């Protein structure tokens, strides 16, 4: 999943690996404050504390930097989602609150995440991979609803899963950019809204 056929060298030594990661981290941080169109290699280099030439040692252009960042985030998200949505003996409320904490925490720990996976610049292959990860999360959420309400038809489970995922994703960017005290309140409200909605679905309200 690369944006260009011009492949740069993959770092093998510790210092090179660290420099490449610093470039990716600087890019991620910039995505929280800079539009994709305005982002350039020089700006990335300044924030990474390195030279433009150093960036070109690893990436042929800014799209390749963004692609590498998105791929890294996607792999980490797939792994952490598999763990958080694994079957466990919890109530529906506990599962929903756990999922909210996971998604918010993941976004807070991965700067620019919301913009990386939803931006228009991503390649078709990466877009397919992103959709695949979210599809697997949707299946897991639908399964959690089914565990709590086995009487529900599969279509209703799927619709409800889409709704609650959209609810969570829709406010994620607002939460990660809010002041810390407001973040806590927004997370609490998101949990209340998601739990309330799903409990109503389970009751058939």
C-alpha positions in Angstrom: 0.0 0.0 0.0 2.2 2.8 -1.2 1.4 6.0 -3.1 4.4 5.7 -5.5 6.6 3.1 -7.1 9.6 5.1 -6.0 10.5 3.1 -2.8 13.0 4.6 -0.4 15.2 2.5 1.9 13.7 1.0 5.0 15.8 1.9 8.1 17.7 -1.0 9.7 19.7 0.6 12.5 18.4 2.1 15.7 19.2 5.7 14.8 17.6 5.5 11.4 14.5 3.8 12.8 14.2 6.5 15.4 14.6 9.3 12.8 11.9 7.7 10.6 9.5 7.5 13.5 10.3 11.1 14.5 9.3 12.1 11.0 6.0 10.2 11.2 5.3 11.6 14.7 5.9 15.2 13.5 3.6 14.6 10.5 0.9 13.3 12.8 1.1 16.3 15.0 0.9 18.7 12.1 -2.2 17.0 10.8 -4.0 18.3 13.9 -3.3 21.9 13.0 -2.5 21.9 9.3 -4.6 21.1 6.2 -3.3 18.4 4.0 -3.0 20.8 1.1 -0.9 23.2 3.1 1.4 20.5 4.5 4.8 20.2 2.9 8.1 18.3 3.4 9.9 21.4 4.7 7.3 21.9 7.4 7.6 18.2 8.4 11.4 18.5 8.5 11.2 21.5 10.8 8.9 19.8 13.2 10.9 16.6 13.1 14.1 18.5 13.8 15.8 17.1 10.7 16.6 18.1 7.2 14.5 17.9 4.1 17.2 15.6 2.6 16.9 13.2 5.5 13.2 12.9 4.8 13.8 12.1 1.2 16.1 9.3 2.3 13.0 7.5 3.5 10.1 9.0 1.6 9.9 10.2 -2.0 7.2 12.8 -1.2 4.8 14.0 1.4 2.1 11.5 0.2 4.5 8.7 1.0 5.0 10.0 4.5 1.3 10.2 5.1 0.8 6.8 3.6 3.4 5.2 6.0 1.8 7.0 8.9 -1.7 5.7 7.9 -0.4 2.2 7.5 1.2 2.2 10.9 -1.9 3.5 12.6 -4.1 1.0 10.8 -2.0 -2.0 11.9 -2.0 -0.8 15.5 -5.7 -0.1 15.4 -6.5 -3.6 14.0 -4.5 -5.2 16.7 -5.9 -3.2 19.6 -9.5 -3.5 18.2 -9.2 -7.3 18.1 -8.3 -7.3 21.8 -10.9 -4.8 23.0 -13.8 -6.5 21.1 -12.8 -10.1 22.1 -15.7 -11.9 23.9 -15.8 -11.3 27.6 -18.2 -11.6 30.5 -19.4 -8.0 30.7 -22.7 -6.2 30.6 -23.8 -4.3 27.5 -23.2 -1.0 29.4 -19.7 -2.2 30.4 -18.9 -3.2 26.8 -20.0 0.1 25.4 -18.2 2.2 27.9 -15.0 0.1 27.4 -15.3 0.6 23.6 -15.7 4.4 24.0 -12.7 4.6 26.3 -10.7 2.5 23.8 -11.5 4.7 20.8 -11.0 8.0 22.6 -7.8 6.7 24.2 -6.5 5.5 20.8 -7.2 8.8 19.1 -5.5 10.7 22.0 -2.4 8.5 21.8 -2.2 8.8 18.0 -2.0 12.4 16.9 -3.9 13.2 13.7 -5.6 9.8 13.7 -9.0 11.0 12.7 -7.6 13.0 9.7 -5.3 10.2 8.7 -7.8 7.5 8.2 -10.6 9.7 6.8 -8.6 11.9 4.4 -9.2 12.0 0.7 -5.6 11.6 -0.2 -5.3 8.0 0.8 -4.6 5.4 -1.9 -7.4 3.0 -3.1 -5.5 0.1 -1.4 -5.3 1.9 1.9 -8.9 3.1 1.7 -9.9 -0.6 1.2 -7.8 -1.6 4.2 -9.4 1.2 6.4 -12.9 0.1 5.4 -11.9 -3.5 6.2 -10.9 -2.6 9.7 -14.0 -0.7 10.3 -16.1 -3.5 8.8 -14.6 -5.9 11.3 -15.3 -3.5 14.2 -18.9 -3.3 12.9 -19.2 -7.0 13.0 -17.9 -7.1 16.5 -20.3 -4.4 17.7 -23.2 -6.1 16.0 -22.2 -9.3 17.8 -22.2 -7.5 21.2 -25.7 -6.3 20.5 -26.8 -9.8 19.5 -25.4 -11.2 22.8 -27.5 -8.7 24.8 -30.6 -9.1 22.6 -30.6 -12.4 20.8 -34.3 -11.8 19.9 -33.2 -9.0 17.5 -33.1 -9.7 13.8 -29.6 -9.5 12.2 -30.6 -6.5 10.2 -31.6 -4.6 13.3 -28.3 -5.6 15.0 -26.4 -4.3 12.0 -28.3 -1.1 11.8 -27.8 -0.4 15.5 -24.1 -1.2 15.2 -23.8 1.4 12.4 -25.7 4.0 14.4 -23.6 3.6 17.6 -20.3 3.6 15.6 -21.4 6.7 13.7 -22.3 8.3 17.1 -18.8 7.6 18.5 -16.9 8.6 15.4 -18.9 11.7 14.9 -17.8 13.3 18.1 -14.3 11.8 18.3 -12.5 14.7 16.7 -14.3 17.2 18.9 -13.3 15.2 22.0 -9.6 15.0 21.1 -9.4 18.7 20.5 -11.4 19.8 23.6 -9.7 21.0 26.8 -9.0 18.2 29.3 -11.9 19.0 31.6 -14.3 19.2 28.7 -13.0 16.0 27.3 -14.0 14.1 30.4 -17.5 15.6 30.2 -17.8 14.8 26.5 -16.7 11.2 27.0 -19.2 10.8 29.8 -22.0 12.2 27.5 -21.0 10.0 24.7 -21.1 6.9 26.9 -24.5 8.0 28.2 -25.9 8.5 24.7 -24.5 5.3 23.3 -25.6 3.2 26.2 -29.0 4.8 26.3 -29.5 4.2 22.6 -28.5 0.5 22.7 -30.4 -0.2 25.9 -33.5 1.2 24.2 -32.8 -1.0 21.1 -32.5 -4.1 23.4 -35.8 -3.3 25.1 -37.4 -2.8 21.8 -38.3 0.8 22.6 
